[in-house]
Amino acid sequence: MRTVYSCAVIAAALAAAAAAAAPDTYGAGVSLTEVTPLARLIERPAQFEGKTVRVDGVVTAVCTAMGCWMALTPEPAAQAPAPPSGTMIIKVDDGVIVFPVSAKGRRASAQGVVQRVGGGDHHDREAAREHARQEGRPVQSAVSWQIKATGAVIY
């Protein structure tokens, strides 16, 4: 009887660990297999304007009001002496996809269209300003590029 009980406890623990490790999918998820290097996109966003891309990185910030954006930074390379710099806003339609604040610090993949922020959408400019505030940067230096995402996966 003890053996059966021990096996049941071990099986339950393994199932819980597997469930905790499962990635969370938001929106349409990520269907592209080719990854655009996030560092290159941050460095030269105009080269990607209007293109649908997939990026992978680490979540550094999430909108605390509505979960309508998250910021990704490139994952540090094992051989890189300095951590990567720069972030890219992953913006989604308000209320359609909601990123949890608990995503901060986790790895993520996102897919969407690279676009310039400004002129048009008030919500997109506000997301850029909030991100600048969270990072302690002047609001005037808010990012001017984003990925208008259709989906993401948080690991």
Number of C-alpha atoms within 10 A of each C-alpha: 6 7 8 9 10 11 12 12 12 12 12 12 12 12 12 11 11 10 10 11 10 10 12 13 17 18 15 14 17 20 11 14 9 9 13 16 15 23 20 12 21 20 12 11 20 14 11 16 17 15 13 17 23 24 26 22 23 22 26 21 23 26 20 15 9 14 19 22 30 28 24 27 24 24 18 14 10 7 6 8 8 8 12 14 12 14 25 27 27 28 27 23 15 13 10 11 20 18 22 16 16 10 18 18 13 13 19 24 21 29 26 23 19 25 18 18 21 14 8 9 9 10 14 25 18 15 24 26 19 21 26 18 15 15 12 9 13 11 16 10 11 19 21 16 23 26 28 23 26 21 21 26 18 22 15
